[in-house]
Amino acid sequence: MKDFDIVVVGGGMTGSAVAVGAAQQGWRVALVEAAPMSKLLAAPAPARAVADFEPRVSAISVASQRLLENVGAWQRTIRTRHCPYQAMDVWDGEAIGRIRFDAAELGVPALGTIVENRHLVRGLFEAVQDSDLACLDGQTVEAMTAAEKGWQVTLSGGDTLAARLVVGADGAHSRIRQWAGLPTREWDYDQEAIVCTVQMELPHQYTAWQRFTASGPLAFLPLQADDEGQGGHFCSIVWSQDTPEARRLLDLDDASFMAVLTRALEGRLGQVEAVSRRYAFPLRQRHSKQYVQPGLALVGDAAHTIHPLAGQGANLGYGDVTALLAELEGAFGRRQSPGELMLLQRYQRRRKGENLAMMAAMEGFKQLFARDELPVRWLRSTGMRWLDRASPLKNRVAAEAMGL
């Protein structure tokens, strides 16, 4: 049996960050990841057409960027393609309300950065390689049992690991959460998110565009192709629709889908000129009633999943990582076990309220824009126009979202 202070299960965008950060603090850390290291570190192919981009992207906030810099991943990630965006344009597709957030008004170079998920994971695993931790790639956890001072974790390769703290970072269907017996509160939105890459007639202006409609939000997120120079024309789209409509859109041929998508964005970027293969993901909100128990903590999607309408899923996960690492750093200085319940409960208190507040806000937005009554449309439009003109308040909202 191999003995560790911390075993992190799941090496995606959150788990790898926890593992590297904890190892930097001096803990003995093991990271268990199902994918082989060779795949995680594979160099990205150049992107010059819509098919070359990964369909799943994340809008990384300034606060999340700060965490990634601290674990040595951001510097590696931005060596590959990425796209800082300087503005966000949000409008009501059923009325006349509109808000525009601008980095120049906040005195910052960008509101955030759009990164393809695989490039972010690659940067994190390059940091893993340079860290003093045991990376057990190409393996899964087959069993987990409580022990006197933590947990015993059995891997598919036959090894058994002893851990004073197990961190579940294994996604929305977390087996760690299930084995630990942590119940969730969850419901289906009866919607699917269509994701793909498009090439637009007009440049995206380094702006994230989002149109709210009664059937769901549509986001166009700017991308930067290799050797494209200024004035990028590629965007990643996330289009949340009721499931029957999403299925109808998926069944359209490319020309018909591009025409529908051009109309849906109201021609803000001209015609959609090319589209990649389309994917759809069912939308379900899920929240673990407890993030912790003695010797165990959940982070990221293992603890909570959220509607993608504000693009905050990755940033909420990195908020979890930041809070957990802060508690672990204090525990290391006090020579305290990383699995002590009081320590983990402090992490839970720091994150649970904020995550629930964001989830409630997203649910409120979804319900508000789903209603088509004239008084509700008037209220939405009036509120959006008022906030757009109230620059100090609007900029404070943007700063909070960025973690400034």
C-alpha positions, 0 to 999 in steps of 0.5 A: 500500500502506498501512503499519501496525505492527499489523493485527488481523483480526476485530473481535469481542469479542477483536479489537476490544479488542486493536485499541483497546488497542494504539492507546492505546499509540501503535501504528499499528493497522488493524482489519479487520472483515467486518460494516459499522459501522452494524450493529455500532453499531445501538442495541439494541431494548428487551427485555420478552419472551424473543424480544427478547434475543440468544441468545448471552451471556457471563459476564464476569469481574472480570478481563475487566471490568477490561480492558474498562474500560481500553479504554473499552468497559465504561462504554459496554456497561453503559449498555445492559442487563446483569445482575450476578450475586451467586451461583452454585449448582452441583449434581450432578443424579445425586447430592446434591453441591452448591456455592454461591459467594456474592459476599458471602462474597468481599466483592465486589458481584458474581461477574461480569456476564451481557452479551448478546454484541452489546451487548458488541461495540457497546460495543467498537466505540463505543470503536473509533470514539473511538480513533486507529486505522483501522477497515476495516469491511465487508471481509474478508482475501482473502490474506496473504503473508510480507514482509521485515518482517512480512506483506502483507494483501490485503482484499476491497475491493482495499487491501493492508496492510503489517503488522509484526504480524498478530493473528488474532482471526477465530474458531474457523475462523481463516483467519489461522491456516490461512494461517500454517500453524499446526496444531491439536489438536482433537476433537468432543465429539459434543454440541451446545449448545442456547441460548435465552432463557426466562422463569421463574415465580420470580425468578432471584435474580441467581444463575447456576444449573448442574446437571451430569448424565451427558448434559451440563451445564445452565446458567441465566444471569440476565438483566435486562429493560428496565424490569423492576426487581428480581426478574428472571425472564428467563434465558439457557440453555446446555444441552449434550447428546449430539447425538441428544438435542439434536436430539430436544429441538430438535424438541419443540414449545415446550410440551413443551420447556418441560416438559422444561426445568422438570424438568431444572432440578428446579423450582428456579425454578418453571415455564418460562413462555415460551421463545424460538427455540432454537439449537444449536451443535456442540461441538468442542475446538480448540487451536492447537499454537502461538499465534505465529510471527514477525510473527503472534499468535492470540488468543481462539477463533482460538487455542483453543475450549473446552467451555462447561460453565464459561462461560470461553470469553470470559474466556480470550480476554480473558486473551489480550488482556491478556497480549498488550497487556502485551507490546506496551506493553513493546515500544513503550517499548523501540522494539521491533518488535511482531512480534519473535518473542521478544516474541510467545513471551513472550505465548505462554508466559503464556497457553498453559499457563493455557489448556491447564490450563483445557481439561484441567480442563473435560475432566476435569469432563465425563468425571467427570460423564459416569460413573454408577458408584456409587463415582464418584457418591459421590466427586463428591458427597463432594468437592462437599460438602466443598469447599462447607463449606471456605469459605476454599478455596472462596472462593479458587477463586472468586477465581481464576476472577474474576481477583481 
